[in-house]
Every structure is written in C-alpha cells, then in structure tokens.
Amino acid sequence: QQINVLEGHSSAITAVAMDDGMVVSGSGDTTIRLWDRKTGQQINIIEGHSSAVTAVAMDDAIIVSGSEDNTIRLWDRDTGQQINVLKGHFDGVTAVAMDGTMVVSGSGDNTIRLW
C-alpha cells in the first residue's frame, strides 16, 4: 500500500535513491531534491546541472548525480554544496553508482567510466 506522495519537481522524475532516512530524486527540471523518508517533507533543493538529472546515488556523506549535460556532480549531503564536477563523457550520463572510494558512471556515449 502507498505510504506517502512526494511532490515538488516541475518535470518528470528520472532518478531516485533512498536509504534509511532520506529519499533523493532527480528530474527533468534539472534539480535534485532531498526528502525526509518518514515525513515526506522536502529537505533541500540542489541546483547545478544545466540539463535533466538522469541518475542519482548516495552514501552517508555524498550525493552523486548524473545528467544529460554530460557531467557527474558530487554534492555534500548535509549542505547541498557542490564538491566536484567530473567531466569526460561525450553524451548524457545515464547511470551512476558509488562505494565510498570510487564513482562509476555510464553514458549514452557507450562507455563506463571509473572516477
């Protein structure tokens, strides 16, 4: 059964991830939004991509996002401040994952890159 509905993006949701306390979403509106998993309240709006956010991942400290702007961006989970921009793909980023020491990304350029 449905537990909650999270609303706030102005375009299609294209990526979601969650842990015990938080949901993170990416959208065609170019934003990343952080939500309290228990209450459904929006915690933060992260802006920085110039095109749709198509992939998100997170750990206890970092949020990673990939976008149709061909970049991967790392964000401080607590503050929403951008930590780094990873450039190397020649087409939109379609997938991201992380393990605490490394980020991996996949793209429409038919490559997987390790960062």
DSSP file (Angstrom, degrees, kcal/mol; ACC not computed):
  #  RESIDUE AA STRUCTURE BP1 BP2  ACC     N-H-->O    O-->H-N    N-H-->O    O-->H-N    TCO  KAPPA ALPHA  PHI   PSI    X-CA   Y-CA   Z-CA
    1    1 A Q              0   0    0      0, 0.0     2,-0.1     0, 0.0     0, 0.0   0.000 360.0 360.0 360.0 150.0    0.0    0.0    0.0
    2    2 A Q        -     0   0    0      1,-0.1     3,-0.1     3,-0.0     0, 0.0  -0.425 360.0-176.7 -68.0 135.8    1.1    3.6   -0.7
    3    3 A I        -     0   0    0      1,-0.4     2,-0.3    -2,-0.1    -1,-0.1   0.779  61.4 -11.9-101.7 -37.6    2.7    5.3    2.3
    4    4 A N        -     0   0    0      2,-0.0     2,-0.4    36,-0.0    -1,-0.4  -0.982  50.3-134.8-159.8 161.9    3.4    8.8    1.0
    5    5 A V        -     0   0    0     -2,-0.3     2,-0.6    -3,-0.1    -3,-0.0  -0.997  17.9-155.9-125.9 124.7    3.4   11.0   -2.1
    6    6 A L        +     0   0    0     -2,-0.4     2,-0.4    35,-0.0     3,-0.2  -0.899  18.4 177.7-104.5 119.5    6.4   13.4   -2.5
    7    7 A E        +     0   0    0     -2,-0.6    35,-0.1    33,-0.2     3,-0.1  -0.951  35.4  94.0-125.9 141.7    5.6   16.4   -4.7
    8    8 A G        +     0   0    0      1,-0.4    -1,-0.1    -2,-0.4     2,-0.0   0.154  50.8 106.1 168.8 -31.4    7.8   19.3   -5.7
    9    9 A H        -     0   0    0     -3,-0.2    -1,-0.4     1,-0.1     4,-0.1  -0.365  54.6-149.6 -68.2 151.8    9.5   18.7   -9.0
   10   10 A S  S    S+     0   0    0      2,-0.1     2,-0.3    -3,-0.1    -1,-0.1   0.289  77.7  34.8-105.3   8.3    8.2   20.6  -12.0
   11   11 A S  S    S-     0   0    0      1,-0.1    18,-0.2     0, 0.0    -2,-0.1  -0.902 106.0 -51.4-149.1 175.7    9.1   17.9  -14.6
   12   12 A A        -     0   0    0     -2,-0.3    16,-2.4    15,-0.1     2,-0.5  -0.156  52.6-119.1 -55.5 140.9    9.3   14.1  -14.8
   13   13 A I  E     +A   27   0A   0     14,-0.2    14,-0.3     1,-0.1    -1,-0.1  -0.725  35.8 172.8 -80.2 126.4   11.2   12.3  -12.1
   14   14 A T  E     +     0   0A   0     12,-2.3     2,-0.3    -2,-0.5    13,-0.2   0.480  59.2  26.2-116.4  -7.5   14.0   10.4  -13.8
   15   15 A A  E     +A   26   0A   0     11,-1.5    11,-2.6    40,-0.1     2,-0.3  -0.974  56.4 176.6-158.0 141.6   16.1    9.0  -10.9
   16   16 A V  E     +A   25   0A   0     -2,-0.3     2,-0.3     9,-0.2     9,-0.2  -0.993   3.1 169.2-143.5 150.9   15.5    8.0   -7.3
   17   17 A A  E     -A   24   0A   0      7,-2.1     7,-2.8    -2,-0.3     2,-0.3  -0.962   9.9-175.4-149.7 161.1   17.6    6.5   -4.5
   18   18 A M  E     -A   23   0A   0     -2,-0.3     5,-0.2     5,-0.2     2,-0.2  -0.994  12.5-174.7-155.3 159.8   17.0    6.1   -0.8
   19   19 A D        -     0   0    0      3,-2.3    40,-0.0    -2,-0.3    -2,-0.0  -0.634  59.3 -65.1-133.9-161.3   18.5    4.9    2.5
   20   20 A D  S    S+     0   0    0     -2,-0.2     3,-0.1     1,-0.2    18,-0.0   0.790 130.3  19.6 -63.0 -28.1   17.0    4.5    6.0
   21   21 A G  S    S+     0   0    0      1,-0.2    16,-2.2    16,-0.1    17,-0.4   0.632 118.4  45.1-117.5 -16.5   16.4    8.3    6.5
   22   22 A M  E     - B   0  36A   0     14,-0.2    -3,-2.3    15,-0.1     2,-0.4  -0.950  48.7-155.1-139.2 149.4   16.3   10.0    3.1
   23   23 A V  E     -AB  18  35A   0     12,-2.3    12,-2.8    -2,-0.3     2,-0.4  -0.973  17.0-163.9-114.3 137.3   15.0    9.8   -0.4
   24   24 A V  E     -AB  17  34A   0     -7,-2.8    -7,-2.1    -2,-0.4     2,-0.3  -0.977   8.6-172.8-121.2 137.9   16.9   11.7   -3.2
   25   25 A S  E     -AB  16  33A   0      8,-2.5     8,-2.4    -2,-0.4     2,-0.3  -0.957  12.0-158.5-132.2 149.0   15.3   12.4   -6.6
   26   26 A G  E     -AB  15  32A   0    -11,-2.6   -12,-2.3    -2,-0.3   -11,-1.5  -0.926  19.2-175.7-123.2 152.1   16.5   13.8   -9.9
   27   27 A S  E >   -A   13   0A   0      4,-1.4    26,-2.5    -2,-0.3     3,-1.5  -0.913  44.6-105.8-145.6 164.5   14.3   15.3  -12.5
   28   28 A G  T 3  S+     0   0    0    -16,-2.4    24,-0.1    -2,-0.3   -15,-0.1   0.627 110.9  76.0 -63.7 -14.7   13.9   16.8  -16.0
   29   29 A D  T 3  S-     0   0    0    -17,-0.3    -1,-0.3     2,-0.2     3,-0.1   0.377 113.2-116.1 -78.9   6.5   13.6   20.2  -14.2
   30   30 A T  S <  S+     0   0    0     -3,-1.5    19,-0.6     1,-0.3    18,-0.5   0.417  77.1 115.6  75.4   4.7   17.4   19.9  -13.6
   31   31 A T  E     - C   0  47A   0     16,-0.1    -4,-1.4    17,-0.1     2,-0.4  -0.647  56.1-145.6-104.2 160.4   17.1   19.7   -9.8
   32   32 A I  E     -BC  26  46A   0     14,-2.2    14,-3.5    -2,-0.2     2,-0.4  -0.979  21.3-162.2-114.8 133.2   18.0   17.2   -7.2
   33   33 A R  E     -BC  25  45A   0     -8,-2.4    -8,-2.5    -2,-0.4     2,-0.4  -0.956   7.9-151.4-123.2 140.7   15.6   17.1   -4.2
   34   34 A L  E     -BC  24  44A   0     10,-2.4     9,-3.5    -2,-0.4    10,-1.3  -0.907  16.9-171.7-110.1 136.2   16.2   15.6   -0.8
   35   35 A W  E     -BC  23  42A   0    -12,-2.8   -12,-2.3    -2,-0.4     2,-0.5  -0.955  30.0-115.3-130.1 143.2   13.2   14.3    1.2
   36   36 A D  E  >  -B   22   0A   0      5,-3.0     4,-2.4    -2,-0.4   -14,-0.2  -0.688  26.8-147.7 -73.0 122.5   12.7   13.0    4.7
   37   37 A R  T  4 S+     0   0    0    -16,-2.2    -1,-0.2    -2,-0.5   -15,-0.1   0.848  91.6  44.2 -65.3 -34.8   11.7    9.4    4.2
   38   38 A K  T  4 S+     0   0    0    -17,-0.4    -1,-0.2     1,-0.1   -16,-0.1   0.917 126.7  25.6 -78.5 -43.8    9.5    9.2    7.3
   39   39 A T  T  4 S-     0   0    0      2,-0.1    -2,-0.2   -35,-0.0    -1,-0.1   0.711  92.0-131.7 -94.8 -21.8    7.6   12.5    7.0
   40   40 A G     <  +     0   0    0     -4,-2.4   -33,-0.2     1,-0.3     2,-0.2   0.482  55.5 147.3  80.6   2.6    7.8   13.1    3.2
   41   41 A Q        -     0   0    0     -5,-0.1    -5,-3.0     1,-0.1     2,-0.3  -0.483  54.7-113.6 -74.2 140.2    9.0   16.7    3.8
   42   42 A Q  E     -C   35   0A   0     -7,-0.2    -7,-0.3    -2,-0.2     3,-0.1  -0.589  31.5-177.0 -72.8 130.1   11.3   18.2    1.3
   43   43 A I  E     -     0   0A   0     -9,-3.5     2,-0.3    -2,-0.3    -8,-0.2   0.820  59.6  -8.8 -96.8 -40.2   14.7   18.9    3.0
   44   44 A N  E     -C   34   0A   0    -10,-1.3   -10,-2.4     2,-0.0     2,-0.5  -0.994  47.8-140.9-158.7 154.4   16.7   20.6    0.2
   45   45 A I  E     -C   33   0A   0     -2,-0.3     2,-0.5   -12,-0.2   -12,-0.2  -0.996  21.9-159.9-119.4 124.6   16.7   21.5   -3.4
   46   46 A I  E     -C   32   0A   0    -14,-3.5   -14,-2.2    -2,-0.5     2,-0.4  -0.917  10.3-176.3-109.6 127.2   20.1   21.2   -5.2
   47   47 A E  E     +C   31   0A   0     -2,-0.5   -16,-0.1   -16,-0.2     3,-0.1  -0.938  38.1 100.7-123.2 144.9   20.8   23.1   -8.4
   48   48 A G        +     0   0    0    -18,-0.5     2,-0.1     1,-0.5    -1,-0.1   0.162  51.6 100.6 170.5 -29.9   23.8   23.0  -10.7
   49   49 A H        -     0   0    0    -19,-0.6    -1,-0.5     1,-0.1     4,-0.1  -0.477  56.4-150.2 -74.8 150.4   23.1   20.8  -13.7
   50   50 A S  S    S+     0   0    0     -2,-0.1     2,-0.3     2,-0.1    -1,-0.1   0.401  78.5  28.1-100.6   0.7   22.2   22.5  -16.9
   51   51 A S  S    S-     0   0    0    -21,-0.1    18,-0.2     1,-0.1    -2,-0.1  -0.865 108.8 -42.1-147.5-179.7   20.0   19.7  -18.2
   52   52 A A        -     0   0    0     -2,-0.3    16,-2.5   -24,-0.1     2,-0.6  -0.112  51.1-127.2 -52.1 138.6   17.9   16.8  -16.8
   53   53 A V  E     +D   67   0B   0    -26,-2.5   -39,-0.3    14,-0.2    14,-0.3  -0.821  34.0 172.2 -86.8 119.2   19.2   14.8  -13.9
   54   54 A T  E     +     0   0B   0     12,-2.0     2,-0.3    -2,-0.6    13,-0.2   0.474  56.5  31.0-112.6  -6.0   19.1   11.2  -15.0
   55   55 A A  E     +D   66   0B   0     11,-1.5    11,-2.5   -40,-0.1     2,-0.3  -0.983  56.7 179.0-155.2 140.9   20.9    9.3  -12.3
   56   56 A V  E     +D   65   0B   0     -2,-0.3     2,-0.3     9,-0.2     9,-0.2  -0.993   4.8 166.9-142.2 149.8   21.4    9.6   -8.5
   57   57 A A  E     -D   64   0B   0      7,-2.1     7,-3.0    -2,-0.3     2,-0.3  -0.959  11.1-173.0-150.7 161.1   23.2    7.7   -5.8
   58   58 A M  E     -D   63   0B   0     -2,-0.3     5,-0.2     5,-0.2     2,-0.2  -0.996  14.4-172.5-155.3 158.1   24.2    8.5   -2.2
   59   59 A D        -     0   0    0      3,-2.3   -40,-0.0    -2,-0.3    40,-0.0  -0.577  59.7 -68.5-128.8-160.2   26.1    7.4    0.8
   60   60 A D  S    S+     0   0    0     -2,-0.2     3,-0.1     1,-0.2   -41,-0.0   0.717 129.8  16.7 -68.7 -19.9   26.2    8.8    4.3
   61   61 A A  S    S+     0   0    0      1,-0.2    16,-2.8    16,-0.1    17,-0.4   0.655 118.3  52.7-123.5 -25.6   28.1   12.0    3.3
   62   62 A I  E     - E   0  76B   0     14,-0.2    -3,-2.3    15,-0.1     2,-0.4  -0.897  50.9-157.6-126.5 143.9   27.8   12.4   -0.5
   63   63 A I  E     -DE  58  75B   0     12,-2.3    12,-2.7    -2,-0.3     2,-0.4  -0.978  15.8-160.0-112.2 134.5   25.2   12.6   -3.2
   64   64 A V  E     -DE  57  74B   0     -7,-3.0    -7,-2.1    -2,-0.4     2,-0.4  -0.946  10.4-175.2-113.9 135.5   26.3   11.8   -6.8
   65   65 A S  E     -DE  56  73B   0      8,-2.5     8,-2.6    -2,-0.4     2,-0.3  -0.974  11.4-160.5-131.6 146.9   24.2   12.9   -9.8
   66   66 A G  E     -DE  55  72B   0    -11,-2.5   -12,-2.0    -2,-0.4   -11,-1.5  -0.926  17.4-173.0-122.3 151.8   24.5   12.3  -13.5
   67   67 A S  E >   -D   53   0B   0      4,-1.6    26,-2.8    -2,-0.3     3,-1.4  -0.914  43.7-109.6-143.5 162.3   22.9   14.4  -16.1
   68   68 A E  T 3  S+     0   0    0    -16,-2.5    24,-0.1    -2,-0.3   -15,-0.1   0.552 109.3  79.1 -66.7  -8.3   22.1   14.9  -19.8
   69   69 A D  T 3  S-     0   0    0    -17,-0.4    -1,-0.3   -18,-0.2     3,-0.1   0.337 114.1-114.0 -81.1   8.9   24.6   17.8  -19.6
   70   70 A N  S <  S+     0   0    0     -3,-1.4    19,-0.6     1,-0.2    18,-0.6   0.498  78.9 113.4  76.3   7.4   27.3   15.0  -19.8
   71   71 A T  E     - F   0  87B   0     16,-0.1    -4,-1.6    17,-0.1     2,-0.4  -0.738  56.1-147.9-112.6 158.9   28.6   15.6  -16.2
   72   72 A I  E     -EF  66  86B   0     14,-1.9    14,-3.4    -2,-0.3     2,-0.4  -0.980  22.9-164.5-114.5 133.6   28.7   13.8  -12.9
   73   73 A R  E     -EF  65  85B   0     -8,-2.6    -8,-2.5    -2,-0.4     2,-0.4  -0.960  10.7-149.7-124.6 141.5   28.5   16.1   -9.9
   74   74 A L  E     -EF  64  84B   0     10,-2.4     9,-3.5    -2,-0.4    10,-1.3  -0.912  18.8-171.1-108.7 135.7   29.3   15.3   -6.2
   75   75 A W  E     -EF  63  82B   0    -12,-2.7   -12,-2.3    -2,-0.4     2,-0.5  -0.943  30.6-111.0-128.6 144.5   27.4   17.1   -3.5
   76   76 A D  E  >  -E   62   0B   0      5,-3.0     4,-2.7    -2,-0.3   -14,-0.2  -0.649  27.8-146.2 -70.6 122.5   27.7   17.4    0.2
   77   77 A R  T  4 S+     0   0    0    -16,-2.8    -1,-0.2    -2,-0.5   -15,-0.1   0.852  93.0  44.9 -62.5 -36.8   24.6   15.6    1.5
   78   78 A D  T  4 S+     0   0    0    -17,-0.4    -1,-0.2     1,-0.1   -16,-0.1   0.886 128.1  22.7 -77.2 -39.7   24.2   17.8    4.6
   79   79 A T  T  4 S-     0   0    0      2,-0.1    -2,-0.2   -35,-0.0    -1,-0.1   0.689  90.5-130.0-103.1 -21.4   24.7   21.2    3.0
   80   80 A G     <  +     0   0    0     -4,-2.7     2,-0.2     1,-0.3   -33,-0.2   0.503  56.4 148.1  79.7   4.0   23.8   20.6   -0.7
   81   81 A Q        -     0   0    0     -5,-0.2    -5,-3.0     1,-0.1    -1,-0.3  -0.495  54.2-109.9 -74.8 140.7   27.1   22.3   -1.7
   82   82 A Q  E     -F   75   0B   0     -7,-0.2    -7,-0.3    -2,-0.2     3,-0.1  -0.515  33.3-179.9 -70.9 133.3   28.8   21.1   -4.8
   83   83 A I  E     -     0   0B   0     -9,-3.5     2,-0.3     1,-0.4    -8,-0.2   0.786  61.7 -10.7-100.3 -39.9   32.1   19.3   -4.1
   84   84 A N  E     -F   74   0B   0    -10,-1.3   -10,-2.4     2,-0.0     2,-0.4  -0.992  48.5-141.1-160.2 155.4   33.2   18.3   -7.6
   85   85 A V  E     -F   73   0B   0     -2,-0.3     2,-0.6   -12,-0.2   -12,-0.2  -0.997  17.9-156.1-122.7 125.4   32.3   18.1  -11.3
   86   86 A L  E     -F   72   0B   0    -14,-3.4   -14,-1.9    -2,-0.4     2,-0.4  -0.907  14.1-176.5-105.8 119.7   33.5   15.1  -13.2
   87   87 A K  E     +F   71   0B   0     -2,-0.6   -16,-0.1   -16,-0.2     3,-0.1  -0.942  39.9  97.5-119.3 137.2   33.8   15.7  -17.0
   88   88 A G        +     0   0    0    -18,-0.6    -1,-0.1    -2,-0.4     2,-0.1   0.197  51.1 104.7 174.4 -26.2   34.7   13.1  -19.6
   89   89 A H        -     0   0    0    -19,-0.6    -1,-0.4    -3,-0.2     4,-0.1  -0.451  52.2-154.5 -74.9 150.4   31.6   11.7  -21.1
   90   90 A F  S    S+     0   0    0     -2,-0.1     2,-0.3     2,-0.1    -1,-0.1   0.286  78.3  31.6-107.0   6.4   30.6   12.8  -24.6
   91   91 A D  S    S-     0   0    0    -21,-0.1    18,-0.2     1,-0.0   -22,-0.1  -0.912 107.2 -53.2-150.5 174.3   26.9   12.1  -24.2
   92   92 A G        -     0   0    0     -2,-0.3    16,-2.6   -24,-0.1     2,-0.4  -0.145  53.4-115.9 -57.1 145.5   24.4   12.2  -21.4
   93   93 A V  E     +G  107   0C   0    -26,-2.8    14,-0.3    14,-0.2   -39,-0.2  -0.711  33.7 176.1 -82.7 128.4   25.1   10.3  -18.2
   94   94 A T  E     +     0   0C   0     12,-2.4     2,-0.3    -2,-0.4    13,-0.2   0.560  60.5  23.8-111.6 -13.1   22.5    7.6  -17.7
   95   95 A A  E     -G  106   0C   0     11,-1.5    11,-2.4   -40,-0.1     2,-0.3  -0.988  54.9-179.2-155.3 143.0   23.7    5.7  -14.6
   96   96 A V  E     +G  105   0C   0     -2,-0.3     2,-0.3     9,-0.2     9,-0.2  -0.990   4.7 170.8-140.1 150.4   25.9    6.4  -11.5
   97   97 A A  E     -G  104   0C   0      7,-2.0     7,-2.6    -2,-0.3     2,-0.3  -0.966   8.4-167.3-149.5 161.4   27.0    4.3   -8.5
   98   98 A M  E     -G  103   0C   0     -2,-0.3     5,-0.2     5,-0.2   -40,-0.1  -0.984  18.8-169.6-149.7 157.5   29.4    4.8   -5.7
   99   99 A D        -     0   0    0      3,-1.7     4,-0.1    -2,-0.3    -1,-0.1   0.235  62.4 -90.3-133.1  13.6   31.1    2.8   -3.0
  100  100 A G  S    S+     0   0    0      2,-0.4     3,-0.1     1,-0.0   -41,-0.0   0.057 123.3  43.5  99.7 -26.2   32.7    5.4   -0.7
  101  101 A T  S    S+     0   0    0      1,-0.3     2,-0.3     0, 0.0    -1,-0.0   0.556 116.1  31.2-121.3 -18.1   36.1    5.4   -2.6
  102  102 A M        -     0   0    0      2,-0.0    -3,-1.7    12,-0.0    -2,-0.4  -0.986  57.8-147.3-145.6 149.3   35.0    5.4   -6.2
  103  103 A V  E     -G   98   0C   0     -2,-0.3    12,-3.0    -5,-0.2     2,-0.4  -0.939  14.5-164.2-112.8 141.1   32.3    6.7   -8.5
  104  104 A V  E     -GH  97 114C   0     -7,-2.6    -7,-2.0    -2,-0.4     2,-0.3  -0.980   9.0-174.1-123.6 140.2   31.3    4.7  -11.6
  105  105 A S  E     -GH  96 113C   0      8,-2.5     8,-2.7    -2,-0.4     2,-0.3  -0.969  12.7-157.2-135.2 149.6   29.2    6.3  -14.4
  106  106 A G  E     -GH  95 112C   0    -11,-2.4   -12,-2.4    -2,-0.3   -11,-1.5  -0.918  18.8-174.9-122.5 153.0   27.6    5.0  -17.6
  107  107 A S  E >   -G   93   0C   0      4,-1.5     3,-1.4    -2,-0.3   -14,-0.2  -0.923  43.9-106.2-145.5 162.9   26.6    7.2  -20.6
  108  108 A G  T 3  S+     0   0    0    -16,-2.6   -15,-0.1    -2,-0.3   -16,-0.1   0.544 109.9  78.2 -65.3  -8.1   24.9    7.4  -24.0
  109  109 A D  T 3  S-     0   0    0    -17,-0.3    -1,-0.3   -18,-0.2     3,-0.1   0.336 114.2-113.4 -83.1   9.0   28.5    7.5  -25.4
  110  110 A N  S <  S+     0   0    0     -3,-1.4     2,-0.3     1,-0.2    -2,-0.1   0.701  78.3 116.9  69.6  22.5   28.6    3.7  -24.8
  111  111 A T        -     0   0    0     -4,-0.2    -4,-1.5     2,-0.0     2,-0.5  -0.883  54.4-150.4-120.6 154.7   31.3    4.0  -22.1
  112  112 A I  E     -H  106   0C   0     -2,-0.3     2,-0.4    -6,-0.2    -6,-0.2  -0.986  23.7-163.3-112.6 129.6   31.5    3.2  -18.4
  113  113 A R  E     -H  105   0C   0     -8,-2.7    -8,-2.5    -2,-0.5     2,-0.4  -0.940  10.8-149.3-121.2 140.5   34.0    5.4  -16.6
  114  114 A L  E      H  104   0C   0     -2,-0.4   -10,-0.2   -10,-0.2    -2,-0.0  -0.895 360.0 360.0-105.5 134.8   35.6    5.0  -13.2
  115  115 A W              0   0    0    -12,-3.0   -11,-0.1    -2,-0.4    -1,-0.1   0.319 360.0 360.0-124.4 360.0   36.4    8.1  -11.2
